[in-house]
Amino acid sequence: MNIKPITAMRNLLFSIAILSICLTANAEHILDLRHRKEIVKDTASMEIVYAHIAIDPVKNERRVKYEMLTIGNNFNKYGGYDNYQIDSLYMENPEFDPPFEEYRELSRNYETISESTLTNKTEGTITFHGKEFINYYRYTEPLPAIEWELSDESDEIIGYKCRKATAKWRGHDWTAWYSDIPEDAGPWKFQGLPGLILKLEDSTGEHFFEAIGTKNDVFPFGYGKKLYCKTTREKFNNLYKEYCQNSGAMLVDSGMVIPRSEEEELMLRSKKLFFAPIELE
């Protein structure tokens, strides 16, 4: 995959975006991107784009998504690369504000992700933001203490020499390849190694992350301004599992979809969503 260049983002767009930030009564910095609002926590200095291959073992379905680690001085964010590309269209042109129908058509060219993590490097915590059905959720937990075993085995990934490390974490056996880039970070919530993680996979093959490129764009980042339900990791994971396994029934019961026959209702109620959790415990 070739990473789409967004040259204007590199320098001057940061100053344009900053003009859109306002200070509210509760001291939150809000970046108004017109199609959405972002609560700003830091400024990006480096980005790593990953290909993430996931397999649903029940449906035997494979999906590929492109995700991005954004590195700042005090915070790191992990989320969708296509989310970033849409945001960049608004940041690079303050007058870009298409009508809803045009925006919906534009959005079809991108596969955005509703989940993201925001790591507070100063406090040693990580906050998850996600969506289940029509509700938005967030929870904060301490940075996980992953007990890595280091190896001398090496590999080269996007031009960086990497070393191998393995760990058992939250129900999966993981193998990571970390570089000499001096940043304690990686895909999703993974960290705790002497350098930036550029490749990661679990022993079952259900998850595989690999860096495909780096960027040095400068822009403000944080998390979406939404009405979040505060929860815990365990509660959200259980809610999300229930939603994916019963999504069709939830749609019918909510009245959002009205079956035209008993046969159609049975078919709708049997529908399940792709489900390949990174965390099993």
N, C-alpha and C positions, 0 to 999 in steps of 0.2 A: 504493500500500500504506500502510495506517495502522500506525504503530508501536504495538504493544501497550503500554499504560502499566504500569509496575511502580513505583508510587509509593513503596512502602515501601523500595525500594532506595536512594532518594536520600540519606537521612541515617542513620536509626537502624539499618539492617540491617548497615552496616559494623561497628558495634560488636558485633553479634551474631555476625557471621562471624568476627571476630577472636578471639572466645572459643573457636572451633573450631580455631584454629591452634596447633600444638604445635611445640616446638623439639626436633629430633632431634640425635643425636650428631654428625652431620656438618654441623650448623648450618643445615639446610634448614628453611624454614618451610612446614609442610604444612597446607593447608586441607582438612579432611575434610567433603565435601559428602554423604557417605553413599552416593550412587550412584557416586561417583568421588572421587579425591583430586587436589588441585592444589598444585604447588610454587609458592609465592607469590614474586613478584619485585618487585611495585610495587602502588600504589593508584591506581585509575582516578579521573580528574577530568572527563573528557569522552569521549563516544562518538559516532561517525558511522556510520550504517547505510547500506549501499550495496546497490543491486540490481545483480547481476552476471549478464549474459546471455552465455552461451557457446554456440558452435556447433561440433559435430563435423563437419569437412568431408568425412569419408569416409562416415559414416552419414547425413549431412545431417540431423542431429538438433539441436534447440535446447533449452537448459535455462536456467532462471532460478533463481538462488539469492540469498538475502539474507545478507549478510556484514557484519561490524562491525569498525571500527578503534577500539581502546581506547587512550586516551592517558593516560600517567602521567608522573611527574616524570623518571624515569630510563629507563623502558621503554615501548614501544608494542607492542600485540599486534593482529594481524589474523587473524580466524577467523570461524566461523559465528555468525550472529545467533541462530539457533534453539538453538545450544549454550548461549548466554548466557541465553536465556529458560528453558531447563530448569534450569540452575544457579540462577537467581534464585528458582525455586520452593522449592528447598532452603534458600537463604540467608535468605529472608524468613520461613521457618517452621522453627525448629530441630527441631520434632517431626514434620515431614513426612518420612515414610520408608515409602512404600507397598510392599507385597509385590511380588515380581518380576513376577507376571502383570499387576498393575495398572500397574507402571512400564513394562512393555513396551507395554501398551495406550496409556498416556500418550505414549510416545515416538513412536507412529505419527502423532501430530498435529504432529510437528516433523521437519524435514529437517536433521539435524545434518551437520557437515563434519568429516572426520578430519584435515584439514591446517590448520596455522596457522603464523604467523611471529611471532617475538619479537625486536624490535629493541632492542639495548642502545645507548642514545644516548650514554652515557659512553665506551664502548669503540669505538663505530663499527662494530659487527658486527650480523649478523642470523642468528638460529637458526631453522631450519625443523624442524617436527615433523610427521610424516605416517605413513601406513600403506599397506602393500602386501600384499595377500592377508591373512595372519594376523599379519604382523610389523610392529612399529613401528620407525621410523627417525628419526634426527635428524642434522643437519649444521649447521655454523656457517661463515659466510663473511663477508668484509668487506662493509660496505654498498656496493652497486654504484655506480660512478661513471657516472651517466647523463648524456650530453652533450646537454642540452636547448638548443634554440634558442627564444628568447623572441619573442613577437609582441605587437603592440598590440591585436589583435583581442580583443573581449570578449564575455561572455555572462553571464546571471544564472542561478544554480543555487541552489535552496532559499533564495532571498532574498539571496544573496551575489553581489556582482559578481566575476567571475572573468576571468582573462586566459589566453590560449592559449600553449602551448608544444609543441614537437614534438621527437621523438628517435627514432633507430633503436637498438633494444636487444634483444639476444638473439633475433634472427631476425624481429622484428616492427617495423613503423613505427608509432609511437604518437603520439597527440594527447592532450594533457592540458589541463585547465582548472583553474587554481589560484586560490584565494581570497586574501583579505587576513588570514585566520585565521593568526596567527603560530606555525605548527607545520610543521616540515619532515617531512611524512608524506603518505601516501595509501594507496590500495588495494594489497594484496599487498606487494611489495618496493619499490614506487615512492616516490621522494622526490627531494630535490635541487633543489627549486624554492623561490621566496621565500615561499610560503604553502602551506596545506593543499590537496591535490588533491581536488576534488569530482567531477570527471568525467574518464574516461579511456577511450580506444578505440583499437583497432588498425585499420590500413588495410584489412584483409581482412574486417572485420566479425565475426571469430571471437570477439572479446572486447569487451564494453562494460560499464563500471562507471559508475554515477551515484549520488551521495548522494541519499537520500530523506528524511533527517531527522537531527537531532542529539539527544543526551541529555546529562545531567549527573549520572548516577548515580555514587555513590561506593562502591567495593567492591574487595577484593583480587583481583589477577589474576596469572597466570603461565602455566604449562604443565602438562599432565596428567602425573601420576606413573605412568610406564609403564616397562617394561623395553625400553629403546631399543637398536637396533643403530646404532652410530656409522658414518656413511658420508660421502660427498661429494655435492655437488649433481649432478655428472655421473653418478655411479653410481646415485643414487636415480632420476633422471629416466629412465635406461635401464631400470632394474628396473621402474618404473611403466609405461613404454611396453610392455614385454614382457608384463606382467601384464594390461593392458587389451586387448592384441591377442590374448592366448591364455588368457583367464580361464576359458573353458569347459574347455579341455584340462587346465588346472591343477586344476580341481575334480575332474574324472574321475580324473586320475592320482593325486591325493591320497587317493582313496577316500572323500571326503566326499559324493560323489554317485555312485550305482551305476546305470548305465543298464540298462534292462530288455530292450533289444534292440540290434542293430547299428545300426539306423536311428536310434534315440534317441541312441546314443553319437555317431554322426556329427553329429547335430543339436546336441548339447551341446558337442562339441569345436569347432564352428564359431562358437559364441557369442563376441561381443566386447563389451567395456564402452565406455561413452562416453569419448572421448579428445579433449581440446582443450587441449593444453599451452600455458601462458602463455609458457614459455621454449622456444625451438626450438634454441638453441645453448648 
